């Protein structure tokens, strides 16, 4: 049985010829392959460590399980889809909502495990019936709206939890990260979030030495004098040890909040498989179902032991685009490094000590970028928002999701925010499509031109 773990040496194993690419079934020399693997680990640092911290989960376990998830993904796809699986940022919002309603870490991981199971089932369905079922159930107008409301629903978390802990550090980190994203080139632009974390970490240390303690809210929301950067946990952490594990707990209210993320994960996987196929010059359409199912299985495995759910990482796809090395051997090396980091509690303690003000500056950009990925889906698919069939369900769902509107059905059952907004977008679109006149389903603009563009005469 071919598991995709046999590679032929590319050329002399040292430097690819100009314009040449290293295919997934090829590799460079093992020292260079491990070097590329380390680069992939650095590329996923920002999101893989920020996401579990924002979700209130163990970053050591998150990085360890990302290595396990990557191995499972590579074996499932038989080495045809070079990708790294790390903690999904799409779940940060639902984790915040679940915790705001009294949910524990077990409740969060239990809800995410169910999402992984649903994603696994969708992957099997795509394998059986083809990718067309995804577009039929979740056309771009629906997918874009759901991704958008998932990101923008997080705005109050930044505004009320992280930013107030140290507003000036948050502002400087936001500015630095924005400059890094736009001003840096190549690989460094791919790790701009990570560089922003390093900058904020160092800035907080300097401000503590120069200005002393800050009087503001702390991580618990209590106004007090406290250090911006508290490294006491780092000194107490061991250099070697297992991360903390816990089992999942299942609550319907939490599961319903988390389920809409399935749409975002399907969109991410489809986009990443397509991107990798274009870069490697191979048709990977037949691997879409397998990739989605593997992502779901990996997320189930991770959340079953207390880790976060996973998804394929665009940061690592960017590294491949920059290096033109698509060898899956490099991803096996990256998974090996991730497992090593996961066994170092001191490293996890350093990550967990990231100051709230630093997270405030990072999340202002990060959450907005997640939301605007939805707009990118609309743009790439040419979604016409002048068409009422697209405009009405998307508009209603976005306001409900972003504004955290709630509907109370019984004393024990309430839908709100992400869950309610997603339900409105999906059911609203398909219900309206049933009653819409034929010309609403066409391609021509259906509202006045002035609603979406300026008159060329300036009137």
C-alpha positions in Angstrom: 0.0 0.0 0.0 1.4 3.4 -1.1 1.5 5.8 1.9 3.4 8.5 0.1 6.6 8.0 2.1 9.0 7.2 -0.7 10.8 10.1 -2.4 13.3 10.3 -5.2 16.2 12.6 -4.8 15.8 15.8 -6.9 18.9 16.4 -9.0 22.0 16.5 -6.8 19.8 17.0 -3.7 21.3 20.5 -3.1 19.9 23.3 -5.2 17.1 23.0 -7.7 17.9 24.3 -11.2 16.5 27.8 -12.1 12.8 27.5 -12.7 12.7 23.9 -11.6 10.3 22.7 -8.9 10.7 19.9 -6.3 7.6 17.7 -6.7 5.7 16.2 -3.8 7.3 12.8 -4.4 10.8 14.2 -4.6 13.1 15.6 -1.9 16.4 17.4 -1.4 19.1 16.1 0.8 17.9 15.2 4.3 19.8 18.2 6.0 18.1 20.6 3.6 14.8 18.8 3.9 14.9 19.2 7.7 15.8 22.8 7.2 12.7 23.3 5.1 10.7 21.5 7.7 11.9 23.9 10.4 10.9 26.8 8.1 7.4 25.4 7.8 7.2 25.3 11.6 8.2 28.9 11.9 5.7 29.8 9.2 2.8 28.3 11.2 4.0 29.7 14.6 1.8 32.8 14.7 -1.6 31.2 14.1 -0.8 27.8 15.7 0.2 29.4 19.0 -2.1 32.4 19.0 -5.3 30.4 18.3 -5.0 28.0 21.2 -4.2 30.8 23.6 -7.2 32.7 22.4 -9.3 29.6 22.8 -8.0 29.0 26.3 -6.4 25.7 25.4 -2.9 24.3 26.0 -0.5 25.6 23.3 1.9 22.8 23.9 -0.8 20.2 23.2 -1.9 22.3 20.2 1.5 22.2 18.5 2.0 18.5 19.3 -1.4 17.5 17.8 -0.7 19.7 14.8 2.3 17.4 14.1 0.1 14.3 14.6 -2.6 15.8 12.4 -0.1 16.6 9.6 1.1 13.0 9.6 -2.4 11.7 9.4 -3.2 14.1 6.6 -0.1 13.1 4.6 -0.8 9.4 5.0 -4.5 9.8 4.1 -3.7 11.7 0.9 -0.8 9.3 0.1 1.6 12.2 -0.2 -0.2 13.9 -3.1 -1.3 17.0 -1.2 1.6 18.7 0.6 0.0 20.7 3.4 0.5 21.4 7.1 -2.4 21.2 9.5 -2.4 23.6 12.4 -4.9 25.0 14.9 -7.8 26.6 13.0 -8.5 30.3 13.7 -12.1 29.8 12.6 -12.9 28.3 16.0 -11.6 31.2 18.0 -15.0 33.0 17.9 -17.1 30.0 18.8 -14.7 29.3 21.7 -15.2 32.8 23.0 -19.0 32.5 22.8 -19.0 29.1 24.5 -16.8 30.4 27.4 -18.9 33.6 27.7 -21.9 31.3 28.4 -20.0 29.4 31.1 -18.6 26.6 29.0 -15.3 24.9 30.0 -12.4 23.8 27.9 -14.0 20.4 27.8 -17.2 22.0 26.4 -15.2 23.8 23.7 -13.3 20.7 22.6 -16.5 18.6 22.7 -18.2 21.0 20.3 -15.2 21.1 18.1 -15.0 17.3 18.0 -18.6 17.2 16.6 -17.6 19.7 14.0 -14.7 17.5 13.0 -17.1 14.5 12.7 -19.4 16.5 10.5 -16.4 17.6 8.4 -15.3 14.0 8.1 -18.8 12.9 6.9 -18.8 15.8 4.3 -15.4 14.6 3.0 -16.8 11.1 2.6 -19.9 12.5 0.7 -17.6 14.5 -1.6 -15.6 11.3 -2.3 -18.8 9.5 -3.2 -20.8 12.1 -5.1 -18.2 14.7 -6.2 -17.4 18.3 -5.3 -20.6 19.5 -7.0 -22.6 18.9 -3.8 -20.6 21.5 -2.0 -21.5 24.2 -4.4 -25.1 23.2 -4.5 -25.6 23.4 -0.8 -23.1 26.2 -0.1 -22.8 28.5 -3.1 -20.2 31.3 -2.8 -22.7 33.9 -1.5 -23.5 31.7 1.4 -19.9 30.6 2.1 -18.6 34.1 2.0 -21.2 35.5 4.3 -20.6 32.8 6.9 -16.8 33.2 6.9 -17.3 37.0 7.2 -19.7 36.8 10.2 -17.4 34.3 11.9 -14.5 36.8 11.7 -16.4 40.0 12.5 -18.3 38.4 15.4 -14.9 38.4 17.2 -14.7 42.2 17.3 -16.1 42.6 20.8 -13.5 40.1 22.1 -10.7 42.4 21.0 -12.5 45.6 22.1 -13.5 44.4 25.6 -11.0 41.8 26.6 -7.6 42.3 25.0 -7.2 46.0 24.0 -8.1 47.5 27.4 -5.3 45.6 29.1 -2.7 47.8 27.5 -4.1 50.1 24.8 -0.8 51.8 23.9 1.1 48.4 23.4 -1.9 47.2 21.4 -1.8 50.2 19.2 2.0 49.9 18.6 1.7 46.1 17.9 -1.1 46.8 15.5 1.0 49.3 13.6 4.1 47.2 13.6 2.2 44.1 12.3 0.4 46.1 9.6 3.8 47.4 8.4 5.3 43.9 8.5 2.4 42.5 6.5 2.7 45.2 3.8 6.3 46.2 3.9 8.2 42.9 4.2 8.8 40.7 1.3 8.9 36.9 0.6 9.0 34.6 3.6 9.1 37.3 6.2 5.7 38.7 5.1 4.3 35.2 5.7 5.3 35.3 9.3 4.2 38.9 10.0 1.8 37.8 12.8 4.7 35.9 14.5 7.0 38.9 14.1 4.3 41.1 15.6 4.1 38.8 18.6 7.9 38.9 19.1 7.8 42.7 18.8 5.0 43.0 21.4 6.6 40.6 23.7 9.9 42.6 23.7 8.0 45.9 23.9 6.0 44.8 27.0 9.3 43.7 28.7 10.9 47.0 28.0 7.9 49.0 29.2 7.8 47.0 32.5 11.4 47.8 33.1 11.0 51.5 32.3 7.5 52.4 33.5 6.8 49.7 36.0 3.4 48.0 36.5 0.4 49.2 34.5 -3.0 50.0 36.1 -5.6 48.4 33.9 -7.8 45.3 33.5 -6.0 42.0 33.6 -6.8 38.7 31.9 -9.6 38.2 34.4 -11.2 41.6 33.7 -10.2 43.0 37.1 -8.7 46.5 37.2 -5.5 46.3 39.1 -1.8 47.1 39.0 0.0 44.2 37.2 3.0 43.5 35.0 2.4 43.5 31.3 4.6 40.5 30.9 4.4 37.9 33.7 7.1 35.2 33.2 6.6 33.5 36.6 5.0 30.5 34.9 8.0 30.1 32.6 10.4 29.8 35.5 8.2 27.1 37.0 7.7 25.1 33.8 9.8 22.0 33.1 12.0 21.7 30.0 10.6 18.2 29.2 7.2 16.8 29.8 3.8 15.9 28.4 1.2 18.6 27.8 -2.1 18.5 29.8 -4.8 16.3 28.3 -8.5 16.4 29.0 -11.6 14.6 27.6 -14.4 16.4 25.7 -17.8 17.3 27.1 -20.9 17.6 24.8 -23.6 20.3 25.2 -26.1 21.0 22.5 -26.0 24.7 22.9 -22.2 24.7 22.4 -22.4 22.3 19.4 -24.9 24.5 17.6 -22.6 27.5 18.1 -19.7 25.6 16.6 -21.4 23.9 13.7 -21.3 26.8 11.2 -17.5 26.7 11.2 -17.9 23.5 9.0 -18.7 25.9 6.1 -15.5 27.8 6.6 -13.4 24.6 6.9 -14.9 23.2 3.7 -14.1 26.5 1.9 -10.5 26.5 3.3 -9.8 22.9 2.3 -11.3 23.4 -1.2 -9.2 26.6 -1.7 -6.0 25.0 -0.5 -6.3 21.8 -2.5 -7.0 23.9 -5.6 -4.0 26.2 -4.8 -1.6 23.3 -4.3 -2.8 21.6 -7.5 -2.1 24.8 -9.5 1.4 25.2 -7.9 2.4 21.5 -8.4 0.9 21.3 -11.9 -1.3 18.3 -10.9 -5.0 17.8 -11.0 -6.0 17.2 -7.3 -9.7 17.4 -7.7 -10.0 13.7 -6.9 -8.3 14.4 -3.6 -10.7 17.1 -2.3 -13.0 14.6 -0.5 -10.0 12.8 1.0 -8.4 16.1 2.1 -11.7 17.2 3.8 -12.2 13.8 5.5 -8.6 13.7 6.7 -8.9 17.2 8.1 -12.1 16.1 9.9 -10.4 12.9 11.3 -7.4 14.9 12.5 -9.6 17.4 14.2 -11.5 14.6 15.9 -8.3 13.0 17.1 -6.9 16.3 18.5 -10.1 17.4 20.3 -10.6 14.0 21.8 -7.5 14.5 23.9 -8.1 18.2 24.7 -6.4 19.8 21.7 -7.8 22.3 19.2 -9.3 21.4 15.8 -7.1 21.7 12.8 -7.1 22.9 9.2 -4.7 23.3 6.3 -2.5 26.3 6.6 -2.2 29.0 3.9 1.0 30.2 5.5 2.8 27.0 4.6 1.3 27.0 1.1 2.9 30.5 0.8 6.3 29.0 1.9 6.0 26.4 -0.9 5.2 29.2 -3.4 8.2 31.1 -2.4 10.7 28.2 -2.3 9.1 26.1 -5.2 9.8 23.0 -3.0 6.6 21.0 -2.7 8.2 17.9 -1.2 6.0 16.1 1.4 9.2 15.0 3.1 9.6 18.6 4.3 6.2 18.3 6.0 7.1 15.1 7.7 10.2 16.9 9.0 7.9 19.8 10.2 5.6 17.3 12.0 8.7 15.9 13.7 9.7 19.3 15.0 6.2 20.1 16.1 6.2 16.9 18.2 9.4 18.0 19.9 8.1 21.5 20.7 5.0 19.9 22.2 7.1 18.0 24.7 8.7 21.2 26.0 6.4 22.8 28.7 8.7 25.7 29.1 8.2 26.7 25.5 4.4 26.5 26.0 4.7 28.7 29.1 6.5 31.3 27.1 3.6 31.3 24.6 0.9 31.4 27.3 2.6 34.5 28.8 1.8 36.6 25.7 0.5 39.9 27.2 -3.1 40.8 26.7 -2.2 44.1 25.1 -0.1 42.3 22.5 -3.0 40.0 21.7 -5.2 43.2 21.3 -3.0 44.6 18.6 -2.7 41.2 16.8 -6.3 40.4 16.9 -7.5 43.7 15.5 -5.8 42.7 12.3 -6.2 38.9 12.6 -10.0 38.9 13.2 -10.5 41.5 10.5 -8.5 39.4 8.0 -10.6 36.3 8.9 -13.8 38.3 8.2 -12.5 39.8 4.9 -11.7 36.3 3.6 -15.5 36.1 3.2 -15.4 39.2 1.0 -12.5 37.6 -1.0 -14.7 34.5 -1.6 -17.4 36.8 -3.0 -14.9 38.7 -5.2 -13.3 35.6 -6.6 -16.7 34.0 -7.4 -18.1 37.2 -8.9 -21.0 37.3 -6.4 -23.4 40.2 -7.5 -24.7 41.9 -4.4 -27.0 44.0 -6.5 -29.1 40.8 -6.9 -31.7 40.7 -4.0 -31.4 36.9 -3.9 -27.8 37.3 -2.8 -28.1 40.6 -0.9 -31.1 39.9 1.4 -30.0 36.6 3.1 -26.3 37.8 3.3 -27.3 41.2 4.8 -29.6 39.7 7.4 -27.2 37.0 8.4 -24.3 39.4 8.7 -26.1 41.8 11.0 -27.4 38.9 13.2 -23.9 37.3 13.4 -21.9 40.5 13.9 -24.4 42.1 16.3 -24.8 38.8 18.2 -28.6 38.9 17.8 -30.3 36.1 19.8 -33.6 34.2 19.5 -34.9 32.5 22.6 -37.0 29.4 21.9 -37.3 27.9 25.4 -35.6 28.6 28.7 -32.9 26.1 27.8 -32.5 26.7 24.1 -31.3 29.9 22.5 -29.7 30.6 19.1 -27.6 33.7 18.7 -24.7 35.2 16.9 -22.7 32.9 14.6 -25.2 30.0 14.8 -28.3 32.1 14.2 -26.6 34.2 11.5 -25.4 31.1 9.6 -28.9 29.5 9.8 -30.5 32.7 8.4 -28.0 32.9 5.5 -28.3 29.2 4.5 -32.0 28.7 4.9 -32.8 32.2 3.7 -30.9 31.8 0.5 -32.4 28.5 -0.5 -35.9 29.4 0.6 -35.8 32.7 -1.4 -34.4 30.9 -4.4 -37.5 28.7 -4.4 -39.8 31.7 -4.8 -37.5 34.0 -6.7 -38.5 34.9 -10.3 -36.3 33.4 -13.0 -34.5 36.7 -13.8 -33.3 36.9 -10.2 -31.3 33.7 -10.8 -29.6 35.1 -13.8 -26.4 37.1 -14.2 -27.6 40.5 -15.0 -27.5 43.4 -12.4 -30.9 43.5 -10.8 -30.7 46.7 -8.8 -30.0 50.2 -9.8 -26.4 50.7 -10.9 -25.9 53.5 -8.5 -26.1 51.1 -5.5 -22.7 49.7 -6.2 -20.7 52.2 -8.3 -20.2 55.9 -8.9 -21.6 57.7 -11.9 -18.6 58.3 -14.2 -19.8 62.0 -14.6 -19.5 62.6 -10.8 -23.3 63.0 -10.4 
